[in-house]
């Protein structure tokens, strides 16, 4: 459409060059909210809830039992391949101290650590051949979140928000909830927008106290006063932007202010779990101090997903090494994994049950896993070191074929040997389930069109209900 003021100027140019360019901001905001980056977005999943088991759960102690490892406990690792642990000298083979049993119609193997998850295991698809590129927490976290082992790249949730836009303009499209004891190594770089527009970065919510800091007004004000404040702020922003046209950080900040204003009306209700029934709160374990913290966050995650938030990432575990605050079981595998499994098992199973009974599981993709797994040899007698060469993750919900298991590690659970899948493949599959072709979701940066999956990525078709379209 040509501008009536200048027949050579189209509408977008006119919006950019008038009103200090603020009209273009409004247009971009509407376009982003409506269609994101223009990708299809017609997949079975509409939202993602990622359960991030920070620190690295042990695959051979959770979902990948190894009879050979049990039989050869205490022996040297029987391979010409030398294991290189992250800390110290390699010890002998360490059998799992936990028992396993088959569950559900699928006969999936589940450790005694997860009795509640075992009841819903037929909705789960296990990927037992994941591998990554770093055995160091921070780079491994960055890779699991961004596809790159170094900080500075956009994370998965950011790409989803950028690609699809938001389906609820009164709530953020990407929410992060850290452990009550703190966040993971690397901090905000794990939910950063990187080189994508900053408005797509994750917003941190707390599960206790004020969920979103500085959102609530500390003194009641009339609607007229609130609107007057907003009008004044918009005028100041317009004036400031006129002198700093094209500044992406300023544009992001203005958008964040506008989102914050809209959130004041809807966000408090969205995260108010007191509105849930006593039965639901008990289902998530809120009546038990062991499960209450993680359960509260998962109940909040369900409420956000059903209100259209695209991506919710929930962390189990915090802090650094050797302090038992995360799944990093260097010293005492039994104490560590019992603690974190007890805190998460009931809430995770509750999330699955709750989503399913509300008719939301088919459109909500649930992800579970850490940044890597653990070695089959011992460290400090009853601990395990980091292992990025073969580990287990699982998926459930939107578009996932439950009751299946794909890939395998060797007889000792050290290296992925059957259908190994890289984190690029994990990311490509997640995007596919949201209706996004990972090859098409790109952003120009540093002279080339970059994407989440870099130069890799293939679909893990064995876990898909409809694996008709492949890419990569």
N, C-alpha and C positions, 0 to 999 in steps of 0.2 A: 504494500500500500504506500503510495506517495503522499508526502506531506502537502497539505493545501498551501502552506506558506512557501514551500520550495519544491517544485516539481521534480528536482533532481535528488531530493533527500527522502529516503525511505523512513518508515516509522521508527525503526530501531536507531537509526542515526539521529533522528530528531530527539528521541528520548535521551540519547547519550549526550547531546550537545545543549540541551536545555535543562533548566532547573538544577544546574550544577551536576547533571548526570544522575540525579537521584531517581528519575523515572526509569532509567535503565536498571538500577538496582532493584526496583520493584518488579520490573519485567523479569529479570533473572531469577528473582526469588520465586515468582509465580511459576516460571518454567521449571525450576528445580523441584518445586513442590509437586508439580503436576507430572513431570516425566523424567526427572533426573537427567542423566546424560544421554537419554534417547535410546537406551537398550530396551529389550522387549519387556522383561519383567512379568512374563506370563507363566512362570513355573508354578508347581504345586505349593511351594513354601512361600509364605508372605512375610514371615518373621523368623528370626534365628535367636535361640537362647544357647549361648556357649558356656558350658561348665568347664572352667579352666582349672585343672588340678595342678597348681603351680608347684614345682620342685621335681616332678618326674615320678609318677607311680610306676611300680615294678610290674611289667607285663607278666612275668612268670609267677607272680604272687596274687594276681587279680583275675585275668581272663585267659591266660595262655599257659596251661599246665604242661609240664615236661616230665614224663615218666623217666626218661634217661637221666635227667638232672637229679631226680630223686634217688635213682639207683646208684649213682656215682658220686654221691655226696662226699666231700673231703678229698677227692682225687684232683690231680692237676687237670687243667683244661686240655682235653685231648685233641689238639689241632695244631697243625703246623703254623697256623695264623696266630701271631702273638697279640694278646689283648693288651691294649694300652689304656689303663684307667686314668681318670682325671687326677685322682689323688693317690700317691703312694704306690707301692709295689702290688702286683696282682696276687690275690690269695687263691686258695683252691675253690673248686665248685661248691656252691652253697645251695642245698636243697631248700625248697619252700617250706617254711614252718606252718603253712596254712593248708587245710584240706580243701579239696575241690569236689564238686558234684555236678551232675547234669540236671538241667532244669527246663521246664516248659515242653511244649510239643517239639520244639526245635532241638532239644537236647543240648543246649548251649552249656559250656563249662563255665562255672562261676565259683569264685573263691568264697570260703566261709565268711570273708570280710563283708560281703554284700548280700545278706539274706533278704532284704526288701527288694533290691533290684532284681534278684533272681525270680521274683514273682511276676515281673513284667518283661522278662527277657525276650519273649517272643515278639516284642515290638522293636527290638534292638538289632542293628546290623553291626557286626564287629569287623574291623579292619586290623588284622594281626601282622601286617607286614609294612608298617610305616617306617620310614627312615628319614633322617635329617642330616645336617651338615656340620653341626657343632656339638661338642660335649660340655660346653660352658653355658651356664644358665642364661646370662644376659643375651649373648648372640642367639642362643636357641629360642628364647622367648621372642626376640625380634623376628626370627624366621617364622615361628609358628603364627605370629600376629601379622607380619608384613610381607613374608616371602623372602626377606633379605636378612642376612646375619648381622648387618650393621644398622645403627639407628638412622632415622631421617626419612624413611619411606612411609607411605600411607598404609594403615593397617586394614585388615579384612573388613571390619565394621565400617570404616571410612569409605572404602570402595563400594560397599553395598549402599550406603547412604548417598554417595555421589552418583551411583549408577541409577538407582530407583527413585531417589527423592523421598520425601516423607509422605505418609498417608494420613498424618494427623498434624496439622500446622501448629497445634497448641502444645505439642510435646516434642522433645528432641528425637531425632531419628536413630541415634546411636547412644546407648547408655552403658556405663561401666560401673560395676559394684565390686569394690575390693573387699578382702577379708577385714573383719572388724579389728584385727590386730595390726593391719597395715597393708601396703601394696607390694607388688612384686619388684624384683630388681629391674632397673631401667625406668621405673615410674611411668610418667605420662608418654614417653616415647612408644610405649606399647599400645596406646590408643590415639596416637597422633594422626593428624591429617597429612603430615609430610609435605609434599609439594602440591597436593590437592588444595582447593579452597578451604580455608581454615574453618568455615562454618560446618564442615563435615566431620570434624573431630569428635571423639567420644566425650560425653558429659558424665562426670563422676557423680553418682548418687550414694548417699550413706543409708544404711539400713536401720539406724537408730538416731534419735535426736531429730534435727531438721534435715530431711533427706537431701535437699538442695540448698546449700548455704546462700544466705543473703537474698533468698527469693521472697520470703514473707515480709510484709511491711510491719515494722515494729510498733507503729501507732496507727489506729484506725483512721481512715480518711474517707471523705465522701466521694462518690463516683465523679462528681464534678471536679473535685480537686485532683483526683487521679488523672482524669482526662486532660486537665490543664497542664499538669506536670509532663504528661507524655507529649502534648503539643509543643511545649517549650523545648523539651529535649530534642524533638524532631527538627525544630527550627535551628537549634544550635548545631546539630549534626549536619544539616543541609549547608549551613554557612561554612562549617569546617571542611566538609567534603569539597566544596567549591574551590578551596585553596589547595586541595590535595587530591585532585582527580586521578583516578586509576590506582590508588593505593589499596592493594588487596587486604592488608591487615586492618586498615580503617574500615573498609567495607564489611569485613568479617565482624568487627566489633559492633558496628551499627546493627547488623543482623542479629547478633547475640542479644543486644539490648531489646530488640523488638520481640525476639523469641521469649526472652525472660518475662516481658510484659504479658504476652499471651499465655505463658505457663502459669502465671499467678492465678488464673481462673480454673485451670484443669489439673495441673500437676499435683497439688495437695490431695485431691480426691483420688488420683490415679495410684498413689503410693500409700494410701491410708488403709492398711491391712486390718484396722479395727472394724471395718465395714464387712469383713468376711465372717462367716458363721464360725461358731465354736468348733464344729466338726472339721471344717476346713483348716483352721489354725492347728488343731490337734493332728490332722493328717500330715502336715508339714513338720510336725515335731516342735511347735512353738511352746509346748507345755513341758519341754525337757531341756535343761540347760546345755546338754551335750549337742543337741540338734537345733536349738532355737536360732542361733546366729545364721547358719547357712539356710535354714528353713525360711527365715524371715526374708532373706534376699531372693530366694526362689519364688516365694509367694508374690513379692513385689514384681519379679520378672514376669510372672504369668499375667498379672494385672496390666503391666505395660504392653506386653505382646498383644493382649486382646483389645487394647486401645490403639493399636496401629504402630507401635514403635518397631522399627525394622530390625534392629540388632541389639541384643542385650548380652553383655559379657559379665559373667559372675565368677570371681576368683575364690578358690579354696586354698588357703595358705598365704603366708606373708614372710617378709624378712629375708635373711641370708642363709648361709650354710650352718649345719651342725647345731641348730637351736630347736629343732623339732616343731617349728612353727609352720612348716610346709612339708610336702611329700618327699623331701630330700633325705632319704634314709641311709645316711652314711654310717652311723654308729650302731643303731638298734632298729633293725627293720620291723621287728614285732611291735615294739612300743609305738614307733612312728606310724606305720600303716594302720594299726588298730585305732589309734587316735583319730586320724583323718577320715578313715572309712566310717567310723562310728558317727562322726559329725555330719557326713554327707549322704550316706546310704539312704536313710529314711526320707530326707527331703527330696533327693533325686527321684526316688520311686514315686513319691507323692506328686511331684511335678508331672510325671508321665501319666499317672492315674487321673489327676485333675484336668490336664489338657484333654485327655481322651473323653472323659465324661461330659465335658463342655463342648465337644465337637471341634476342638481347636488343634488336636494333635496332627491331623492331616494337613494343616496349613502352617504348622510351627515346626521348624527344624531344630532338633535338640542335638547338641554336640558335646562329647565328653572326651577329655584327654589332657595330657601334660605337654611339656616342651620336648621331652624325650622319655626313654624308659630307663631301666637299670640293668647292670651286668649280672650274669649268672654266677659270677665268682664272688667271694667274700671280701669285705673290707672291714677292718677292726673286728674280725671274727663273726659278727652277726649283722653287719651292714652291707649295703650294696652301693657301688659307685655309678656314675652316669653312663648311659648307653644310648647313643643316637642311631645305632645301626639296625635296630629292629625293635619295635614297640607297638602297643595296641592303643587304638582309639575306637570310639563307637559313635554311631549316628542313629537317630530315630525321628519319626514324625514325617513332615512334609516331603512326600515323594520317595521315602525310603522303604525298601522291602525288608520288613522285620523278620527275625528268626534265621538270619543267614550269617555266615562268617566267610571272609575272603582273605587270601594271602596266608603266609605262614613264615615262621622263623625256623632256624635249624633245630636240631634235637635238644639244644641247651638254651634256646631263647636268646642267642647272641645277635645273630644277623638275619635280616629278612632274606629269604631264599626263594619263596614261591610268590610270584606276582608282587614284587616289591613296589611300594607306592611312596613317592616323595611328597613333601608338604605342598609342592606346586600342584600335584594331582588332587590332594585333599581340598585345596582352595578352588581349583577348577570345578570340582564336583559340587561344592557348596554353592558357588555362583550359578551353576547349571540348574540346581534345584530351585533357585530363585528366578529362573528364566533368563539368566544372563550368560551370554557366550563370553567366556573369559578372554578369547582372542579379540573380541570387539570392544571390550571395556578398556579404553586406553586414555592416556592424558599426555600431551606434549610436554616434555621436560628434558633439558640437557641435550637437545638436538634430535631426539627420537620420541616416538610414541611409546610410553612405558605402560606396563600393566602389572597387575598383582602377581601373575604367574611368570613374569619375566620372559624367558625363552623356553619354558617348559609347560607342563600341565596336560594331563590326559584324564578322562573321566574314569572313575572307579565304577564301572558299569555293573559289577556284581551286586552292588548294594541298592541299585535303582529299581523302582517298580517299572518304569518305562525307559529303558536305556536305548531308545531308538536313535537319538541324536548324539553323536560323538564329536569331539573336537580335540585339537592338540596334536 
